[in-house]
Amino acid sequence: MSVDMKVVAMVKECVGDSVKNKNGNQTRKVRVNSDMYYLSLVNADKKLMYLSPDYYKWFVSQKDAAITSGIELRKIPK
């Protein structure tokens, strides 16, 4: 959270072959969605969800992936 409490961000990381783990994918998606829910409850002007590059690529490719309204999904730069 920023000092002035106007910006809040969450960061999720998942790298390499662990993104391809089909057994963990649903759990991974649920974790992102639940984190976005909690992020949506925060009183801030800007809400950001950062995902590692591999995680971001995987998440946005999911047909049922949803981004909570008012939250910006961003990729962590390499």
Steps between C-alpha positions, in 0.01 A plus 500: 500500500626845419578741781195711416287181485377582149670206325497139612657204321529125535769286340475133401787297362505167325792416274617250243358151491282552808263703279453190284397285798145411400408377850587837654344721235150518649643571843721770351203664328292491819784665692523787251122545501481498880789747523319728252188475716689614811672770298157623387401556864782746564419870489760629252495705179712248309506122550763292323554124469848412374578153367840361405549478119429124476205527737356798310530323165330191639226692685387717207488192276236336720153515348331543837752738655325809626647828615306669776360840406715789619821296509779533246677175412866558419802290413814533712776621267788261450 
